[in-house]
Amino acid sequence: MSTNPFLLKSTLEYELPPFALITEAHYLEAFYAGTEEQLAEIAEILAQVEVTFENTIEALERSGATLNRVLYVFYNKSSSDTNDRIDAIEAEIAPKLAAHSDAIRLNPQLFSRIKHLSENASNLTEEQAWLVERYFRDFAHAGAELSEASRDRVKQINEELSSLQTQFGKKLLADTNDLAVVVEDLSELDGLTENQIAACRAAAESRGLKDKWLITAMNFTGHPLLSSLKNRALREKVMKNSLLKGDRNNENDTKEVLLNTVKLRAERAKLFGLKTHAEFVLQEQTAANPANVHAMLRKLAPAAVKNAQREGQDIQEIISRAESYDLASWDWDFYTEKVRAEKYSLDTAAMKPYFELESVLVNGVFFAAEKLYGLTFKERPDLVGYHPEARVFEVFNEDGSAVGLYIGDFYTRDSKRGGAWMNSLVRQSRLLDQKPVVVNNMNISKPPKGEPTLLSYSETTTLFHEFGHAIHGLLSNVTYPRVSGTAVQRDFVEFPSQVNEMWILWPEVLDNYAIHYQTGERLPQEWVEKLNESSTFNEGHATTSYLAAAILDLAWHSLEDISKVTSVSEFEDQAIRDYGLDYAPVPTRYRSSYFSHIFAGGYSAGYYGYIWSEVLDADTVEWFKENGGLSRKNGDHFRNTLMSRGGSVDSMQMFRNFRGRDAQIEPLLRRRGLTQQA
């Protein structure tokens, strides 16, 4: 018998994958065994003469257990701790997985059964009827209603797209690693803290670079250290390297991959009778169509650019007092801190000693979850994670009942893709009697052994944000895995995570975690007041940079004919210029060549979703404030009406159930300082 640990349900607590037993050799064997197993299960469904919810939809929900076990673990591994062998496995399975998925969703007999249930749903419960509707739309969106010839072409396109997505991610990670900036002289790092310098030294040593320092590239445009580096030439080098990712005409160049991706997505949309990929994607989102997205973004763009230009004038004024150069993108973060200090007497760099990782996590993130939802967290060092740095915590309700497991993997490494995210290793489901196991990944620079991990205010925000996704998965309380946890519409999924950011500066939470790691002093109240006063500070830059990326995404996926694009960079410039977002000191948060959200992830024609769902978030934050803030009563209401429901209810209906009405955009405009301009 095979000793492959994926072939049987894990016997560990919460069905935690047995990472101590898993080797790279197990992935392919389990993948192929899992696909065969699920196809056999589908054949059993089709062999049933009578069509019932139980022998069709429920059977589909139970199918693919082995495949799910291996895929949840593998794709977490490939994003957080990859290597050449993992990359090769991903390249092999990606197109085969797409073909397997299509073999199920494009099966005419199976779709006929689902359609029959959809047309005869009167005897189903509300939850069952909604699940049937989700399956019907999933299959139709996959192409189940197309002609046989069109279905065959969709299958080919999906396989090709899955391979291209894998290629993009692999090339981008390699190029991001290659574009790290090596620093030869310590004096060049003037402005950095001892802890930051030590982290750069440790990064260099991890690559075998003795007596050097390394500034590793981020997945987005720019770098957190640009706010502190005094050496302008080094700032310029870091920024320019950042903008070059995937665009150097070398073996890791991603432009050909992204152009082929856009071409295939446009072709697939036409098979569905639609003009563009954006129309194809958005018909399944809460936004419904591109026109609705543009209507909102065009309300924001002019005001955002005006704010950014005004911020740029403030920065140029400070530069001109001592220097003769014009503001450039690599100057923005550095001089923004000077403007902040001058306008608000606030130095965010000085706050880092108050944001020590362990305190932020335990006394901040976990503490807020306890106050709001009654959750408690107990670290379980006896449970083995997928990497030595992955820490496992058991999560309990207030009454002591088990919720699931939370795994935190916080440090950057060359084997981890950039950014921050949440994954599920086990999805909650009453049908399968499973509790959730969720993972948070971040890319915090790891200090030398024995030194504290001090976070920036931005990194603290990211941790609260990603934990919001984790809570969404942990609080899930649904019957069916298809609608578990974060399985909601793409432009709704960021909403719960954005809401969780509100607790960062909530007095009760802040007082509990923002404590100087050496002196024990709490973050000075005057600094907190300055943070609140400056809440709209630099929002012109942040909104403009974000909107430029969102527009790039929509521009690529609104193309009907890719042959008209002769240059990726020229297309980018034109798309941003046409929207009025072209302001040289504020580059787009992602250039196309490193826009992994849309070319190596699931956000194609969906990056707008961050600000789309922020409308809901800002309105929700106002609700919490109006109703007393951080309380169990409020947490229970949010949990019961929304957080625990996964995708088992229409997304906007869930919001209405929570808020009592539709969302309003005014709270978002106020938050981003756009009210007057808009």
N, C-alpha and C positions, 0 to 999 in steps of 0.2 A: 504494500500500500504506500501511496505517496505520503511524505511527511510534510507536504506543503501546508503551512499554517492557515492559508487563505481558504482551503477547501472545506473547512469546518468552522462553525460559529465559535468565536473566541469564548473560552471558559473564564476569562479574567473578569473582574468587576466591571460592570457597565459595557461589557463586550469590547473593552479596550483592546485594540490589535496587539498581538503578542510580539512586540518589536524586538525583543531579545532573540526570538526564533526566526525572524524574517531576514532573508538574504536577497540580494539582487536576482539570484537565479529563480526565485519563486514567482516573480512578477509575470513573466510571459506564460509560464505553465498555467498559473491561475487565471490569467486573462483568457486564454484560449479555452480552458475548461469552463470558465464562467459563461462565455458566449454560447458555447454548445449547450450548456445546461439551460440557459434562458430560452434558446430557440426550441428546445424540447418542451419547455413549459408552455411556450406559445402554441406549439402544435397540440398540446393537450387541451388548451382553451378552444382551439378551432375544432377539435373533435367533438365538443359538446353540441348536441343538436339544439337543445333549448338555450335561449339567450337570457341570462339573468345577471343582475349586478354582481352577485357573489361569484359566479363562474367566469365572469369576464373582467370586470373592473377590479374587484378584490383580488382575483387571481393575478392580474397584471401587477398589482401592488406588492404581491408576495414574490413575484418572479425576480430573477437576477440577483439573488442574495450573494452568491460567490463573486459575481462580477462587481457588484457594488463594494464588497469588502476590499477587493484588490484595488479598485479605481480610487476610492477615497484615500487609501494609504499612498498609492503611487503618485497621484497628482499633488498631494501634500508634500511628498518627498521631492518631486521634480521641481517644485517651486521654492522649497526651503533648504534643500541640501542636495543639489544635483552634482553629477560628474559625467564623464564621457560615456560611461556604460548606461547610466540612466537616460541621457540624451538619446542614445541609440535605441533604447527600448521605447521611448516616447515616439521617436520617429517611425518605429515599426507599428506601434499599436494605434496611433492617432487616426490614420485613414481607415484602419480595420474597425475601429470603434465607430467611426462615422457610418461605415457600411452596415455594421451590425444594427445601429440605431435605426437606419433607414429600412432595413429588412423588416423591422417591427412596425414602424410608424407608416410605412408605405405599403403595408400588406392589405390588399383590398378586402379580404375576408374578415380580417380583424376590424378594419374600419367600419365595415358593414354592421358588425355586432355593436360597436360603440354608437353608430348612428341610430340604430334601432332603439337602444336604450335612451338616447337623447330625445327621440321622438315619442317615447313612452315613459316619461319620467314621473307621471302623476302618482305612482305607487312608491316612489323613493322618498327618503327623508330629505330635508333641505341640504344637509351636508353631502349626502350621496348624489343628489341632483347636481350640486355645484361641481363635484368631482367628475361626474360624467361630462359636464360642460367643459371642464378644463381638458379632459382627454380628447373630446371632439375637436376643440380648438387647437390643441397640440398637433393632432394628426393632420388636420386640415392645413395648418400653417406649415407642416412638413411637406405637404404636397399630396396627401391622400386622395384629394378630389381631382387631381390632374390626370391627363391621358397617360397611357402606359409609356409612350415615347418620352413625354415630359418628365414622368417620374424617373425613368432611367437616366435622363440627363441630370436631374436634380441629385440623384445618387452620386454620379460622377463628380459633379461640382462640389458636393459636400466632402467627398474624400480628398479632393485636391485642396479645398480650403483648410481642412484639418491639418494637412501636411504643411501648408504655407504658414499656418499659425504657429506650429512647432518650430519651423525654421526661423521665423521672425524672433521668437523668444530666445532661441539658442544664439543667434547672431548678436542680438542686442546685449545679452548678458556678457558675451565674450568681449564685445566692443566697449561696454561700460567698464569692465575690468581693465582693459588696455588703456583707457583714457584717464586712469588715475594719475594724479600729478605728483611726481617725485620731487621732493625738496631736499637740496643738498646742504643748505646752511640754516642753522637754527634761527639766525637773525631774521630770516625771511618770514618766520611765523610770528613776528611781533604783533601783539594784540590778542593772541589766543591765551587762554588760561593754561595753567600747568596741566590740568586734567585733559584738555583738548590736545595739547602738545604730546602728552603721554599716549593718547589714543592714536595719534598720527605715527608715533614711533612704533607702537605695537603693530599697527597695520603694515608698516614697512618690514618689520621683523618677520611677520607672518608670511611674507613673500621672499624672505631671504635677503632683504636689503639691509646691510649693516650700516650703522651710523648715518641713517637717512630717515626721512619722514615722508609719509604718504597721505595724500588727500584723495580718498576714493571717490569716484563719481557717483552721483545719485541718479535715480531713474527719471527725475523731473529736470526742468531747466534751473540752473543755478546750484547753490550749495549752502547749507546752514552756516558754514564758516565765513562766508562772504560778509556777514554782518560784523565780523570782528577783525579780519585781516587788514592791517594797515598798509601792507605792501601792494600798491595798485597794480604793478606788473603781474604779481602772482594772482591777484583777484581776476585780472583780465584772462590769464591763462586758464584758470579754473572755469570761468564762465564760457570761454570759447570752446574748451574741451567738452563742456556740458552740452553745448549746442551742436557739436559734431557727431554725437552718438548715432551710429548706423548710417552715417552720411560721409564716408571717407573713400568711397570707390575701391574698397579693399574686399577681402573675402567675407568680412562681417557686415558689409553694406546691406541695408534692408530695403532699399528703394525698389528694386525689381520685385521683391516679395510683396511689398505693399501694393504696387501697381497691379500685379496679377490678382491679388486678393480683391481689390476694388472692382476689377473687370469681371471676375467670376460672380461676385455678389450682385452686380448690376444685371448680369445675364440671368441669374436665378430669379431675380425680381420680375423680369419680363416673362418668364415662364408662368408666373402667377398672375399675369395680366396687369402688373403694376409697372410704373415708369422707373422707379428707383428703389434701391435697397433701403433707404430711409423710410419710404412708404411701407415697405414690406415689414420692417421691424416695428414701426410705431403703431401699426394697426393692432398690435397685441399689448401695447403699453397704455398707461392711464392717459397719456397725452393724445393718443388716437391717431394723430397725423402731424406731418412736419409743420403745417401752417400754424397749428396751436403752439408749437414750440417757438417758432420764429416770432409769433405775436408777443410772447412773454420776453424773449431775449432782446427784442428791439425796444422794449420798454426800459431795459437795463443798460444796454450798450452805450448810448450817448452820454448818459449821466456818469457811468463808470469811467469813461475816457476823460471827461471833464474833471472828475475828481483826481484821476491819475496825473493829468497835466498840471493841475494845481499843486499836487504833492511834489511833482518834479520841479516846479518853480521854487518851492520852499527848499528843496535839496540844493538846487543850483545856487541859490542865494548863499547858503553855507559854504559850498565849494568855492565860490568866487571871492570869499573873504580872504582866502589864503592861497588859492590855486588859480591857474589860468585855463584849465581844460573844461570842456563841456561834459555834462552828466552823461554817463554811459550805463548800460545795463549792469556792468560789474561794480558800479559805484552805488547802486540804489540801496542795497541792504545796509552797507556800511554807513552811508550818510543818513539813511532813514533813522538809524539809532541815534544819531546826533540831533536830528530834528525832534525826535521823540523826547530826548533828554532836555532840549531847549524849550519845547512847547509844554511838556508835562512833567519835567524834572524826573524822568523815568528812564532807567537803564535796565533793559531786560536781561542783559548778560549778567548783571549782578544778582539776578534772581536764581541762577542755576544751582547754587548751593542749597537752596530751599526746595529744589525739586529732585530729590534723590530717588532713584528708581524704586527701591523697595518700599519707601514711604508712600510714593505716589500710587503704587499698585495696591498695597495692603491698606494703608490708612486713607487713601483717596478713592480709588476706583472701587475696591471691594467694600469700603465703608459706605459709600453712596448707595451701592446695590443693597446693602443690608438695611439702611434706613428707608429706602424706597420700597423694596420688595421682600424684605425679611430674609435675604439670602446670607449665608455664611460660607466661608472658604477655608478649607483645611489642606495644607500642602501634604502630598503623598509621595515622599521620596522613594518609597518602596515600589511604586508603579513606574515602570520603565517607559520613557518617551522615545520618540523616533530619532532624537539627537541628544547628546549629553547636556546641551544648553536648554532643552525643552523641559520646562517644569510642569508637573502635574498637580492639579488641585481638585479635591472633591468638593462638590457644592451641595448645600443643604437648604431646605426651606426652614422657616422659623420654628415649625413644629418638630424639626429633626428629620423629616422625611427626605429621602435622597432626590436630588435634582439631576445630577450628571457630573461630568468631568470637564474642567477647563484646563487647557494646556497653553502656557505662555512661552514663546520663543522670541526673545527681544533683541538679540544682538545681530549685527551685520556680519557677513562672511562672504568670501568670494563665491561660494557654492549656492548662495541665496539670491534670488532675483530681488530687484529693488522695490521699495515701497513698503506698504503695510497692508495687511489683509486678514480676513477670517476664513477658516475652512471648517468643514465638518468631517469627522472621522466616523461618527455614528449619528444617524438622524433619529430624532425622537419620533415614536409611532406607537400608539396603543395597539394597533392591529398586530404589529410585530413584537410587542412588549419590549420596546427599546427606549432607553433614556439617552439623552444627547451627550456626545463627546465632541467638544469644539476646540479649535486652535486659533490663537492670535499670533501673527508674525509681525515683527517690526524690524527696522534696520538701524538700531542705535549703535554708535561706535563703542566697542568694548574697551574699557580702560585696562591698564596693567593689573595683574593679580594683586588683590589686596586694596586697590583703590576704589572709591565709590563711583557709581554710575550716576552722573549728574545730567539731568535732562534740561533742554531748553523749554521755554514756554510752549513753543510749537510742537515739540515732541510729546510734551505732557498732553496737549490737546489731541494729538494723534492717538495716544494710548486710550484716552477716554472715548474717542470716536470708535476705534476698532473694538473696544470692549462693548460698545453699544450693539455692534453686530453679534458679538458673542452672546450677550444677554438675550438677543432676539432668538438665537438658536437654543439657548438653555431654557428659556421660559416657554418654549413651544409645548402645547398640550393639545395635540390633534390626533385623530385616529389614523390618518393615511399618510404615508411617507411622501407622496407626491406634493403635498401641501405643507410640509413640515418646516418650521423655523423660518429661514430667510427665503423660502421658495415663493416669493411674491414677484409682482411685475418689476422689471429692472429699474424703472424710474420711481419706484416706491421703496426700494431696498435700502437706500441710504438714509431714509427718514428716521428710523429708530436710533441709528448710530449718531446722527447729528443731534438729536434730542439729548443724548447722554452727555454731550459736551457742556450742557448748561450747568452741570454740577461742579465744574472746575473751580469757579470763583464763588460758588455758593458758600456763605460764611461758615456754616457748620462743617462742611466738607473741607474747605480750605484750611480752617484752623486745625483740623485733624491731621493733615498731611504736609502742608507747606512749612516745614520746620528745618532750620539750618542744620545740616548734617553734623557740624562740629560743635556749635554753640547751644543748640536746642532752642534757639530763638525762633519765634513764629515770624512769618513774612510780615513785615511792617504794615500796619493798617493804611498808612499814607500811600504806600506802593499799590495796595489793593485798590484804593480809591482812584489812583492815577490810572490803573489798568481799566477800571470801569469808565472813567472819563474819556480815555483814549480808545474806547471800544470800536469806533469807526475809523480810527487812525490807520492809514495805509490801505484802506479798503478799496480805494480807487485802483491801486496796483493789483491787489489780490483779485478783484472782480474782473478787471480788464484782462489779466493774464489767463484767468480761468475761461472767460467767455471766448477769447481767441481760440483756445483749444476746442471748446465746444462747437464753435463755428467751423473749425477745420474738419472735425468729425462729420458734421452735417454736410459740408461742402463735398467731401470725398464721396459720401454715400448718397448724394443727390445727383451724381453724375449719371447720365444715360449712355455716354460714349467716352470711354477712357482714352481713345486714340487722340482726342483733342489735347491731352496733357503731354506736353513736350519736356517739361521740367517740373520736378516735384517742388523745388524751392520757389519757383515762379508761381506755381499754382497756389502754394501756401500764402505767399505774399499778396496775391490778388484776392484770395478769399477773405483774408483779414482786412485788407484795404477796403473791399466792397462793403464791409460791415461797419466801417469807420473805426476799427479797433487798432489801426496801425499807429503806434507810438513807440519809436525806437528804444527808449530806455526801459520799456516794459515788453519783453518778448513773451510769446505764448508759453504757457506752462509746459506744453509738450509740442515739439515739432513732430511731423509725421514719421520721421525715421526712427523715433524712439517712443512713439505713442502706443505702448503695449496694451493699454486699456482696450483699444479698438482693433489692433492688428494681432494681438496675442492673447486677448482676453474676451470677455463677453459683453463689452460695452459698445460695440459698433452701432453707430447712429443712436447711441444712448448716453454719451458722456454728459449731455445736457441734464441728465437725471439728478446730478448732485444739487444743482440750484433749483430744479423743478421740485424736488422733495424738500428743499430748504424752505420753500413756501409753507409746507405743512409743518416743518420743524419750528420755524419762527412763530407760527400761530400757536403751536402746542406749548412752547416755552411761555408765551403770554398766559395761556390757560393755567399752567402750573403756578405762575406768579400770582394770578388772580385768586387761586384757590389754596394758597398757603404753602406752596413749594414742596419741600422734601418731607413728605409724610407717607405713612403706610396707606392711608385712605386714598391719596392720589395715586400712589404706586399700584395699589390693587385695582383701581379703576383703569389705569393705563394697561396693566397686565391683562385684565379680564376682557377688555373690549378690543385690544389690539395686539399686544406683544405675544400673548399665548395662542393667538389664532392662526399664525403662519399665513398661508395662502388659502385657508379654508373658507374665506369670505372675500368678496370683491374688495380690492384695496381701498377705493375711495369710500365704499360703504363702511368699512372698518373705521376710517377716519371720522366719518359722520357719527358713527356709534359712539366714538370716544368724545368728539368735540361738540356734538349736538347740532352741527351745521357744516356747510362746506368751508374750505379754507379761504382766507383772505390774504392778499399779497402785501398789504400795508405793513404788517410787522416785519417782513423781509426788507422792504425798502428802508424802514427806520433802522434796522440792524446794520445795513450796509451803507448807511449815510447817503441814501439816494433819494430821499423823500422830496427835498426841495427841487433837485434837478429833474426828477421824473415828473 
